[in-house]
Amino acid sequence: MTRPRQHETLALADSDRSGRGDRRCIATGESGGPEGMIRFVIGPDGDVVPDLSEKLPGRGLWVTASRDALAEASRKRAFSRAAKQKVTVRDDLVEAVEAMLVASIQSLIGLARRAGAAIAGHAKVEDAVRHHKAVLLIEAADGAADAREKMTRLGGGLPALALLTRAELGAAFDREQTVHAAILAAGDHSKGLTARLTREFARLAGFRGDISRLGLENNG
């Protein structure tokens, strides 16, 4: 019988062996796709290391992307049991993962901005929405509610994400603060970027509020 290669063995270790490529949350025991979970690995010193990009070597330990699930995993020593060894969990792991998700979103927006596919500012965003150039709205969660709702209504069925603060969204554009931003249609590049941003926002929603705050219900 042919032995599986090393990368195939690791893939099986990361899977719940359901045959669907699902992962099992070590805190809740529930299975789901990796798009709704956070991967962790155990570092050389036994530290629990978040792996948002899912590229670090080693067996993956998966936790549902939510504040409650991660807090439970830390509190109930789920990482040690899953890793079958003594591990060190930092006291601020929940806050650290939340900050990493924010940084990941900012990095993606910055990448789009440098490629000319992301804009900020009320006038620019409104113009892009009116002329059907935008594929995704990004609104500051602490911006004026009426202004955000007006922009969302203007977008019709355009997805609108609202979880970052004005300062966090502004940092992605090298500004002090930003309330309105948008990703522009730019071929396949913008499609892939929109999918990645939507996933990161969905994971961040587990730490910052209900999924309905994403505004994805506008998608129809």
SVG drawing of the C-alpha trace seen along z (x, -y; Angstrom):
<svg xmlns="http://www.w3.org/2000/svg" viewBox="-33 -65 44 67">
<polyline fill="none" stroke="black" stroke-width="0.4" points="0.0,0.0 1.3,-3.4 2.1,-5.7 0.7,-9.2 3.2,-12.0 4.0,-14.3 1.8,-17.2 -1.1,-14.7 -0.7,-13.5 -0.8,-17.1 -3.9,-17.8 -5.6,-14.9 -4.5,-16.1 -6.1,-19.5 -9.3,-17.9 -12.1,-16.3 -11.8,-13.4 -15.4,-13.9 -14.3,-13.9 -15.5,-17.4 -12.4,-19.2 -14.2,-20.6 -12.4,-21.5 -13.5,-20.6 -13.5,-23.4 -11.5,-22.3 -13.7,-24.4 -17.2,-23.6 -16.6,-20.3 -18.6,-21.6 -17.3,-21.2 -17.4,-23.7 -15.4,-25.1 -12.1,-26.8 -13.5,-30.2 -15.4,-30.5 -12.5,-29.4 -9.1,-30.5 -6.1,-28.1 -3.5,-27.9 -0.2,-26.0 2.1,-25.2 5.4,-27.0 8.8,-25.5 8.5,-26.8 5.1,-25.4 3.3,-28.7 -0.1,-28.8 0.4,-30.8 -2.5,-32.2 -2.1,-31.4 -4.6,-33.6 -3.0,-33.0 -3.0,-29.2 0.5,-28.8 2.6,-28.0 4.0,-24.4 2.7,-22.0 -0.7,-20.4 -3.5,-22.9 -5.7,-23.4 -9.0,-25.1 -11.3,-27.3 -14.5,-28.9 -13.9,-32.6 -15.7,-34.0 -14.7,-35.7 -16.7,-33.2 -15.3,-30.1 -11.7,-31.3 -12.1,-32.4 -13.6,-28.9 -10.7,-27.2 -8.2,-29.1 -10.2,-28.7 -10.8,-25.0 -7.3,-24.0 -8.6,-22.9 -5.3,-23.7 -3.4,-21.4 -5.8,-18.5 -5.9,-18.9 -2.1,-19.2 -1.6,-16.4 1.1,-18.4 1.4,-21.2 1.1,-24.6 1.3,-28.2 -1.7,-30.4 -1.1,-34.2 -3.6,-36.0 -4.6,-38.4 -5.0,-35.8 -8.6,-36.9 -7.6,-40.5 -4.5,-39.6 -6.4,-37.6 -9.0,-40.4 -6.1,-42.9 -4.6,-40.5 -7.9,-40.3 -8.1,-44.1 -4.5,-44.3 -5.3,-41.7 -8.2,-43.7 -6.2,-46.9 -3.4,-45.2 -5.9,-43.9 -7.5,-47.4 -4.0,-48.9 -3.1,-46.4 -6.2,-47.4 -5.5,-51.1 -2.0,-50.7 -3.4,-48.9 -6.0,-51.7 -8.9,-49.5 -9.8,-51.1 -11.1,-54.6 -12.1,-56.6 -14.1,-59.7 -17.8,-60.5 -17.7,-62.2 -15.5,-59.6 -17.4,-56.7 -20.8,-58.2 -19.7,-58.8 -18.4,-55.2 -21.7,-53.8 -23.8,-56.0 -21.9,-55.0 -21.8,-51.3 -18.0,-51.2 -17.9,-49.8 -18.2,-46.1 -18.0,-46.5 -18.8,-49.2 -16.8,-49.5 -18.3,-51.8 -16.9,-52.8 -19.0,-51.2 -18.8,-54.4 -19.6,-56.7 -22.9,-58.6 -25.7,-56.0 -27.8,-58.1 -24.8,-58.8 -23.9,-55.1 -27.5,-54.0 -27.9,-56.6 -24.8,-55.3 -25.9,-51.7 -29.3,-52.5 -27.7,-54.2 -25.8,-51.1 -28.9,-49.0 -27.8,-45.4 -24.1,-46.3 -22.6,-44.4 -21.7,-46.8 -19.3,-45.8 -19.2,-47.9 -17.0,-46.6 -13.9,-48.8 -13.8,-52.1 -13.1,-55.4 -9.5,-55.3 -9.0,-51.7 -10.4,-52.3 -8.5,-55.5 -5.2,-53.8 -5.7,-51.6 -5.7,-54.8 -2.9,-56.6 -5.5,-59.0 -6.5,-59.9 -10.0,-58.6 -12.4,-57.5 -16.1,-56.8 -16.8,-55.7 -14.6,-53.5 -15.2,-51.2 -13.5,-48.5 -13.8,-49.1 -14.5,-46.7 -11.1,-45.8 -11.4,-42.4 -10.6,-39.1 -8.2,-40.9 -11.1,-42.7 -13.2,-39.6 -10.6,-37.7 -9.9,-40.6 -13.6,-41.1 -13.9,-37.5 -10.9,-37.7 -12.1,-40.9 -15.6,-39.4 -14.1,-36.4 -11.9,-38.5 -14.9,-40.7 -17.0,-37.7 -14.3,-36.3 -14.0,-39.7 -17.8,-39.8 -17.4,-36.9 -15.3,-39.2 -17.2,-42.5 -20.8,-41.8 -23.6,-39.9 -23.1,-38.9 -26.0,-41.2 -23.7,-44.2 -21.9,-43.2 -24.7,-44.5 -24.5,-41.4 -28.3,-41.1 -28.2,-43.8 -26.9,-41.3 -30.4,-39.9"/>
</svg>
